[in-house]
Amino acid sequence: MNLYIKTLNKLFETLPSIADSEAIKGHDKAREEIMTAYEHLDKAMTRLVIDNV
């Protein structure tokens, strides 16, 4: 796995924690946007992994 994919994977693993953090509580739109980014990143990472196999 190259550095680019490792970096994206770290972000992918971190986004749900950010969305559920105290700092985001009460900011439903921000949480929704973070989780949308998570879904988009999931799709992008899947494509990168498939392309690099």
C-alpha positions in Angstrom: 0.0 0.0 0.0 1.5 3.3 -1.0 1.8 6.4 1.2 -1.1 8.1 -0.5 -3.5 5.2 0.2 -2.1 4.9 3.8 -2.8 8.7 4.4 -6.3 8.4 3.0 -6.9 5.3 5.1 -5.9 7.2 8.3 -8.4 10.0 7.4 -11.0 7.4 6.7 -10.5 5.8 10.1 -10.6 9.2 11.8 -13.7 10.8 10.3 -16.3 8.9 12.3 -14.6 9.8 15.5 -14.6 13.4 14.5 -18.3 13.3 13.6 -19.1 11.8 17.0 -16.9 14.1 19.0 -18.0 16.6 21.6 -16.9 19.5 19.3 -19.5 18.5 16.7 -22.4 17.8 19.0 -25.3 20.2 18.3 -23.9 20.8 14.7 -26.0 18.3 12.8 -25.2 19.8 9.4 -21.5 19.6 10.1 -21.8 16.0 11.2 -23.8 15.2 8.1 -21.1 16.8 5.9 -18.4 14.8 7.7 -20.2 11.5 7.2 -20.8 12.4 3.5 -17.1 13.0 3.1 -16.6 9.6 4.8 -18.8 7.9 2.2 -17.1 9.6 -0.7 -13.7 8.7 0.7 -14.8 5.1 1.1 -15.7 4.9 -2.6 -12.4 6.6 -3.6 -10.3 4.3 -1.5 -12.1 1.2 -2.9 -11.3 2.4 -6.4 -7.7 3.1 -5.6 -7.2 -0.3 -3.9 -8.8 -2.1 -6.8 -6.7 -0.2 -9.3 -3.5 -1.0 -7.4 -4.1 -4.7 -7.2 
